[in-house]
Amino acid sequence: MKKKITRQKGGLPRLTDDDFHFGGDLPAREQESFAAMFDSTSFDREVLAVMNSRRAGKPGKKIIYPSPQEHLDLHGLTGQEAEGKVTNFLLTARQKGLRTVAVITGKGLHSQGLPVLRDLVEGMAKGMKAGGEIRNYVWENGQRESSGAIIIYL
């Protein structure tokens, strides 16, 4: 006789003690079923979250950040001045509990010589991300070339 398969809300089959046995050659007191060893409640929540996000066409567990809560404008500063300002700005923002900030570097159109602030701030952001000091960073318009600000997610 074929066993009837019951399904959970997400469509996954519901396992019972009869479905999996481990240690079949061991005495009965030393055998333990898969269902008894496996806590399915946490697994079920994860599966449902992934399935629901796929149905909605979204990747699972995405962190949503607010728009920049504060801005730091570096126009007119030298590289050394800008580095100190950015460091202090990010420390203060973290102490305030901010989650998103913007650092305005400008595009370098009015620089005498080569622009340095964009490279400097991006390099700082890369280092901080690698060191776990920030979560991520992006250029404001999605492209470095057309942006004059970098968004930092703390």
Helices and strands as residue ranges (DSSP letters): E 21-22, G 28-30, E 32-33, H 34-37, H 40-55, E 70-73, H 79-96, E 100-104, H 117-130, E 136-139, G 144-146, E 149-153
